[in-house]
């Protein structure tokens, strides 16, 4: 930790320093491990020191925390209320949707309602009572059309059939909900866009609050949010717009992210492009193979402590009829290389393949909030200590219950919240009980704790900590207590933004399309063009490979054609037969 701004500047590379000191309008295009977050945060710190208001936004709370940590802990700067540091979603809620959303329909002030809430009307597909879908599954797009997200498998109809049957009624129901003052997480961004489009003075007013609007993880920003940023930037009131990200790591189309939209906004605004191509994470050998899975033609330059690590990326062949065999083989290879099992990851494209690798016979679904609370309780009652990350996660959960949002930084005094966290963890039920019963008991405890913080909590414990019938008959402790060091597969999206000493990426033969996943990965290696609809799949491959610092392996089905295996070997993968 530097705790000194001058020292922090001295530690930057030439390109990072250029990005920090550029006066205005920049697209910081950063490769994996390039230190983009530190660079972006240092730029924000410079602007704050220059006594100009700045809004620094990221796509996730994790990204926001990383920016804030650099500013406060490494640079020793404490932003005042003139500045905004938070998610872009929270930025648009605070400055557009909440204060002005009601003007669209002359209705009440809008209130955010979770997508899974029972408040949302349910539609019948083709009038069939067995095919029910919530209107929250329909998402608005900037051009006022709709897209369908999270189509339940029980529907049994194609997305096209559902849209034809329900789209018009879903739109009408959404308008009725807005008139009642209720809006979903995603549609709150559509409301913000419509306000900015129909009331240019509001867009200009928001723009004039800040000298610069900086968007980190810009490649993950949804098309609705990008459209909002464009309206604000085009209003004439914003001095500077900075986008920070890597188009090659845009793998969140399922949330509405638009790699093309990000590039289009940068071009539209004429942003000065600065490329960070020095990779402080991975070895050069990993960089040399990863480049074949992105649009760049020159490998990133490895400059970190593992830059010259000698182990080549490897190709493992496995029997897709028993995907579990990849785990012991990878663990054995890690032992040979002296890699720490706890600093390794096994990655796959889909949850289904992860389950096959892990040998999961029964999957018990646990919502994220009860899962994080249970893990924190297990940590306190196990080792007696909590990591800072654990505390912050429970703080956000408690903040959500009390105030209806997770933006802890928006609170004037966090001391009561921190005290409430410790009360919640101490009073939570014992873990040696039925999982569903534990969650229900924990929700009642949450009600008691939030009642000490606010007179009228925004959420009930049952709304925050949701249980499910499939959780019955399972002991809570086995899901919340860390297991002995062993590997289990997770999706690429689960680890995005993180790094590991070693990774194994398991690719499947089929992806529900005509071509298998292994065939798709091999296309650019064989010099074949990749179809536009498959571009994101290749970006997922790139993200997966670049999580590793020293050792990267790919497991491929043993029934793949020899030309596919040969393609991997030709670009630098070493085939390992045992």
Buried (B, 14 or more C-beta within 10 A) or exposed (E): EBEEBEEBBEEBBEBBBBBBEBEEBBBBBBBBBBBBBBBBBBBBBBBBEEEBBBBBBBBBBBBBBBBBBBBBEBBBBEBEEBBBBBBBBBBBBBBBBBBBBBBBBEBEEBBBBBBEEEBBBEBBBEEEEEBEBBBBBBBBBBEEEBBBBEBEEEBEBEEEBBBEBBBEBBBEBBEEBBBBBBBBBBBBBBBBBBBBBEBBEBBBBBBBBBBBBBBBBBBBBBBBBBBBBBBBBBBEBBBBBBBBBBBBBBBBBEBBBBBEBBBEBBEEBEBBEBBBBBBBBBBBBBBBBBBBBBEBEEBBBBBBEBBEBEBBBBBBBBEBEEBBBBBEBBBEBBEEBEBEBEBBBBBBBBBEBBBBBBEBEEEBEBBEBBBBBBBBBBBBBEEEEBEEEBBBBBBBBBBBBBBBBBBBBEBEEEEBBBEBBBBBBEBBBEBEEBBBBBBBBBBBBBBEBBEEBEEEBBBBBBBBBBBBEBBEEBBBBEBBBEEEEEBEBBBBBEBBBEBBBBBBBBBBBEBEEEBBBBBBBBBBBEEEEBEEEBBBBBBBBBBBBBBBBBBBBBBBBEEBEEEBBEBBEEBBBEEBEE
